[in-house]
């Protein structure tokens, strides 16, 4: 019993700091807050059951994100339907400026975030996922390769194509022809 408690404690120490990231990623995958909560809960339960197979000293974040992704893929037929995401429902996304922003600054930020979210929504699921894992979750290419179960070269080429597609979508949406 003591060893089981130690395993559970160790799992909690590693998993709890990742709950926010797991939930955010799950929400992007499912497009639904309640479904995202269920997906994270199911993934955590699977990860706890499989924790004995986790190799200590390897990347826990990559390991658990892979479980989350596989759980999603096996419980759905594909990355499914799009749903509108309202920025007002996600105040944590709006970054606070160091100085007091003007109302105009806030509108510009909301428009930029809305354009980015809209462009992300239009990306093919495999492209959106790789951009989110790299640029939002700040995972290394090797970690993404483990999560997606593809070679690192595939990660690099997919990411380059996804960023190029995202850039084109943003340009077509905003009419902005210069790089930011």
C-alpha positions as CSV (number, residue, x, y, z in Angstrom):
1,X,0.0,0.0,0.0
2,X,2.9,2.4,0.8
3,X,4.4,2.0,-2.6
4,X,1.0,2.7,-4.2
5,X,0.6,5.9,-2.2
6,X,4.2,7.0,-3.1
7,X,3.4,6.4,-6.8
8,X,0.2,8.3,-6.6
9,X,2.0,11.2,-4.8
10,X,4.7,11.2,-7.4
11,X,2.1,11.2,-10.2
12,X,0.3,14.2,-8.6
13,X,3.5,16.1,-8.2
14,X,4.1,15.8,-12.0
15,X,0.6,16.1,-13.3
16,X,-0.9,18.9,-11.2
17,X,1.3,21.7,-12.6
18,X,0.2,20.6,-16.1
19,X,-3.5,20.6,-15.6
20,X,-4.0,24.1,-17.1
21,X,-2.0,23.2,-20.2
22,X,-3.8,19.9,-20.6
23,X,-7.2,21.5,-20.3
24,X,-6.3,24.3,-22.8
25,X,-5.1,21.7,-25.3
26,X,-8.1,19.6,-24.7
27,X,-10.4,22.5,-25.2
28,X,-8.7,23.2,-28.6
29,X,-9.2,19.6,-29.5
30,X,-12.8,19.2,-28.4
31,X,-14.1,22.7,-28.9
32,X,-16.2,22.3,-25.8
33,X,-15.4,23.2,-22.1
34,X,-17.3,20.2,-20.6
35,X,-15.9,17.8,-23.1
36,X,-12.4,19.1,-22.5
37,X,-12.8,18.5,-18.7
38,X,-14.0,15.0,-19.4
39,X,-11.1,14.4,-21.8
40,X,-8.5,15.6,-19.2
41,X,-10.1,13.5,-16.5
42,X,-10.1,10.4,-18.7
43,X,-6.5,11.1,-19.7
44,X,-5.4,11.6,-16.2
45,X,-7.0,8.3,-15.1
46,X,-5.3,6.5,-18.0
47,X,-2.0,8.1,-17.2
48,X,-2.3,7.2,-13.5
49,X,-3.1,3.6,-14.4
50,X,-0.1,3.5,-16.8
51,X,2.3,5.5,-14.6
52,X,4.2,2.3,-13.7
53,X,5.3,2.2,-17.4
54,X,6.5,5.8,-17.3
55,X,10.3,5.9,-17.4
56,X,11.5,8.2,-14.6
57,X,13.8,10.8,-15.9
58,X,12.1,11.1,-19.3
59,X,9.8,13.9,-20.3
60,X,6.5,13.6,-18.3
61,X,4.8,16.5,-20.1
62,X,5.4,14.9,-23.5
63,X,4.2,11.5,-22.1
64,X,1.0,12.8,-20.7
65,X,0.2,15.0,-23.7
66,X,0.5,11.9,-25.9
67,X,-2.0,10.1,-23.7
68,X,-4.3,13.1,-23.9
69,X,-4.0,13.2,-27.7
70,X,-4.5,9.4,-28.1
71,X,-7.5,9.4,-25.7
72,X,-9.0,12.1,-27.8
73,X,-8.3,10.3,-31.1
74,X,-9.7,7.0,-29.9
75,X,-12.8,8.5,-28.4
76,X,-13.7,10.5,-31.5
77,X,-13.7,9.6,-35.1
78,X,-11.5,12.6,-35.9
79,X,-10.8,16.1,-34.7
80,X,-14.4,17.1,-35.1
81,X,-16.7,20.0,-35.7
82,X,-15.7,23.6,-35.2
83,X,-17.5,25.7,-32.7
84,X,-17.3,29.4,-32.2
85,X,-15.0,30.4,-29.4
86,X,-15.9,33.7,-27.8
87,X,-12.9,35.6,-26.4
88,X,-15.2,37.0,-23.6
89,X,-15.4,33.4,-22.3
90,X,-11.6,33.2,-22.0
91,X,-10.4,36.3,-20.2
92,X,-7.1,34.6,-19.4
93,X,-6.2,34.8,-23.0
94,X,-6.1,38.5,-23.1
95,X,-2.7,39.5,-21.8
96,X,-2.5,42.4,-19.4
97,X,-0.2,45.2,-20.5
98,X,2.5,46.6,-18.1
99,X,1.0,50.0,-18.5
100,X,-2.7,50.8,-18.4
101,X,-3.9,50.1,-21.9
102,X,-6.4,52.4,-23.5
103,X,-9.7,51.2,-24.7
104,X,-8.4,51.4,-28.3
105,X,-5.4,49.1,-27.3
106,X,-7.9,46.6,-25.9
107,X,-10.0,46.6,-29.1
108,X,-6.8,46.1,-31.2
109,X,-5.7,43.2,-29.0
110,X,-9.2,41.6,-29.2
111,X,-9.2,42.0,-33.0
112,X,-5.7,40.5,-33.2
113,X,-6.6,37.6,-30.9
114,X,-9.9,37.1,-32.8
115,X,-8.0,37.0,-36.1
116,X,-5.5,34.6,-34.7
117,X,-8.2,32.3,-33.3
118,X,-10.1,32.5,-36.5
119,X,-7.0,31.6,-38.6
120,X,-6.2,28.7,-36.2
121,X,-9.7,27.4,-36.6
122,X,-9.3,27.3,-40.3
123,X,-6.1,25.3,-40.2
124,X,-6.3,21.6,-40.9
125,X,-6.4,19.7,-37.5
126,X,-2.8,18.3,-37.8
127,X,-1.5,21.7,-38.6
128,X,-3.4,23.4,-35.8
129,X,-2.2,20.8,-33.3
130,X,1.5,21.2,-34.1
131,X,1.3,25.0,-33.9
132,X,-0.4,24.8,-30.5
133,X,2.0,22.2,-29.1
134,X,5.1,24.2,-30.3
135,X,4.0,27.8,-29.9
136,X,1.4,27.7,-27.1
137,X,2.7,24.8,-25.0
138,X,6.3,25.6,-25.9
139,X,7.2,21.9,-26.3
140,X,10.5,21.1,-28.1
141,X,10.5,19.4,-31.5
142,X,11.6,16.1,-29.9
143,X,8.8,16.2,-27.4
144,X,6.3,16.9,-30.1
145,X,7.7,14.0,-32.1
146,X,7.0,11.7,-29.2
147,X,3.5,13.1,-28.7
148,X,2.5,12.7,-32.4
149,X,4.6,9.5,-32.9
150,X,6.3,10.9,-35.9
151,X,10.0,11.6,-36.8
152,X,11.5,14.9,-35.7
153,X,11.9,15.9,-39.4
154,X,8.2,15.5,-39.9
155,X,7.5,17.8,-36.9
156,X,9.8,20.4,-38.4
157,X,8.3,20.2,-41.9
158,X,4.7,20.2,-40.6
159,X,5.4,23.1,-38.4
160,X,6.9,25.1,-41.2
161,X,3.9,24.4,-43.5
162,X,1.5,25.1,-40.6
163,X,3.1,28.5,-39.8
164,X,3.2,29.4,-43.5
165,X,-0.5,28.5,-43.8
166,X,-1.4,30.4,-40.7
167,X,0.5,33.5,-42.0
168,X,-1.4,33.3,-45.2
169,X,-4.7,33.0,-43.4
170,X,-3.9,36.0,-41.3
171,X,-2.8,38.0,-44.3
172,X,-6.0,37.2,-46.1
173,X,-8.1,37.9,-43.0
174,X,-6.5,41.2,-42.0
175,X,-5.2,42.3,-45.3
176,X,-1.9,42.9,-43.6
177,X,0.9,42.3,-46.1
178,X,3.9,42.9,-43.8
179,X,5.4,40.5,-41.4
180,X,4.9,41.3,-37.7
